[in-house]
Amino acid sequence: MNKNSERAHVVGRIVYYLGFLIIFIAVLFFVITGLNEARLSSDAEKVRFAEDSIRRAVISAYAIEGKYPSSFEHIQRYYGVNIDERRLIVHYRIFSPTIMPYFFVLQAER
């Protein structure tokens, strides 16, 4: 083999491996991004599920007791709402026993 064909062969192999490395990094990036999006979606779903559970318990309490629960602890104790308080923060505020309370759930920082 002459020197130019050897050089072309080496350059060709470098380009081949560089292309492979770029494709591998791109695939890895998309996999990591997809996993992160799935985690964020799962976290949002947990928040929505917790809010729905609290809302159903509040409405059930009003139907059974004739008034809205005075605290979130009351909902947990008597209506079986279990919230992972290490991961979710519940803000519950009542203005009157006959007005639906204001509440929301936030994702706690990890």
N, C-alpha and C positions, 0 to 999 in steps of 0.2 A: 504494500500500500504506500501511496505517496503521502507526503506531509499534509497536503491540502485535504485529502479525503479523510485522513485521521482526525484532523481538526474539525471537519464538518461532522464526522461521526460523534466526536466528543460534544460539540455544540448541540447536535441533535438530541443526544441523551440528556444534556442539561436542560434543554427546552422541554423535553418530555417530562422529566421529573419536576421541573418548576410548574408546569401546567397541572400535573397531578397534585402537587402541593396546594396550588391555588384552589383547585376544585375541592380538595379535602377541607381546606379552611372555610370555604363558602358553605359547604354542606354542614360542617360543624357549627358555624354561625347560625344557620337556619334552624338546626335542631335545638340549640340553646335558646334562641328567640322563641321558638314554638313551645318549649317547656315552660318558659317564663310566662308566656301568654296564657297557657293552660292553668298555671298556678294563680295568676291574677283573676282569671275567670272563675276558678274554684272559690277563691276568697270572696268575690262579689256574690257568688251563689250562696255561700254560707251566711252573709249579711242579709240577703233577701229572705232566705229561709227563716232566720231568727226573727226578722221583722214580721213576717207572716205568722209565725207561731205566737208572738206576743199579741198581735192584732186579734187573732182568733180567741186567745185566752181572755183578752180584755172584753171582747164582745160577749163571750160566754159568761163571764163574771157579771156583766150588766144584765144579761138575760136571767141569770139565776138569782143574783143578790139584789137586783133593782138599782144598783149603783156601780160606778166604775171602781176598780181596785185602787186603794190609796197609795200603794207602793209596788214597785217591781218585785220586792221580796214576797208580797202577798200572792202575786201571780205565780212565782216559782213554787211557793209552798203548797198552794191549794189547787193550782191548775196544771201542774206538771211541766212547766216550761223549763227546760234545762239548756242553759247557755254556757258555753266554755268562756268563762270570764277572764281567762288568761289570754285569749285570742280576740275576744269581742268586748266592746264597751257599750253598755246600754245606758242611754239617757232617757229617763222617764219623769215626766212632770205632769201633775194633775192640778187643774184649776178649780174644779168643782166636781162633786160626786155624780152630777148629771150631765157633765160635758166630757166628751171623750178625751182622754189624756193625750198629751203630746209626747211622742217617744221616737227615738231613732237609734240605730245601731251603727257603730263604727268599728272598723278593723283596728285592733291594737297593733302597735309597732312591735316588730320582732327583735 
